[in-house]
Amino acid sequence: MPTIQRYLSEKNLKRFETDFKILVKIVNNSNGELDIAIRVNYLNIYYKGNSLAKISFKEPDKYKLEIHNKFFVGTTADTPKFNEKVAESNKTVS
């Protein structure tokens, strides 16, 4: 039976350690409600066992964040005003 390999490349691990310090702190302080799972060069974030988001590493030094509709629809990020701010800051949201 093949083994499942879950890892981040050395470069992406360093990027994660630098760019997502606040996320790690939030997860550590969530009393087990949040979890980060390492996959093959991407991460999944879980909330109470439900898939909340996926973080993919893009070049150069960018990320793709996919948020499950269940955790996005109806939030402050699900508004035209938020999307305008994102466009103005020249960042992409998926």
N, C-alpha and C positions, 0 to 999 in steps of 0.2 A: 504494500500500500504506500503510495507517495506521501511524503510529508509536506505540510503546508509551510511555506517560507514567508514570513512576515518581517519586513525590515525596511529601513530607510537607508538610502545611500549615505555615505559619510558626509557628503556636501549637504544633503537635505536634512540630515540630523542636526548639523551645525546651524543651518538656517532655522529649523524648528526651535532649537534651544535659544537662539537669539531673538527671533521675531514673535514667538508665542509664549514668552515668559508669563504674561498676564493670564493666558488661557490655562496654563499649568497650575497657576496659583488658584484660579477660580475652580478648577476641577478638584484640586486638593482640599479646598474648603467647602465642597458641595455635600459633604457627609454621604458620599456614595451615590448621589443622584446623577452625577455626570461621570463619564468615562471616556478615555481616549484609546482607540484601538489602532495599532500600527498595521498597515497592509503593505503591499509591494509598492513602495514609494508614494503612498498617500495615507491619509489618516481619516478615520471615522470618529465622529463625536456622538456619543449616546447620552440620552436623558432618560433615566429610569428604564433602561433597556431598549428604548426606542431610538432608531437612527435619526439623529437630529441634523447632522451635516457631514459633508465630505470635503476635505481640504486636499487639493492636488497641487503639486509643485510644478510651476511653469518657469520657463527661462525668459529673460534673465531676472532672477530674483523676484518673480511674481507668483501669485497664487490664484487658483480658481476655487471659489467657495460655492458649494451647492447646498442649499438649505431645503429640507423637506417641507413641502407646502403646509403640512400640519403645524409647523413651528414658525411659519413665515406669514401666511395670510392673516390679515387683520392686525399686524404689528405696525409700529411706526416706520419700519423699513419698507412696508408694502404700501407706499404712497408716492405720488408723482413728485412731491417736494423732496423726498429722500433721493429719488432717482436723479433729480436735477442736481442735487449736491454732489452725488457720486460723479456725474458727468463733468461737473465743474472742476472737480479735483483730479480729473483725468485717470480715474481708476475704474475697473470693470467689476460688475457684480453679475453673477449668473444664477 
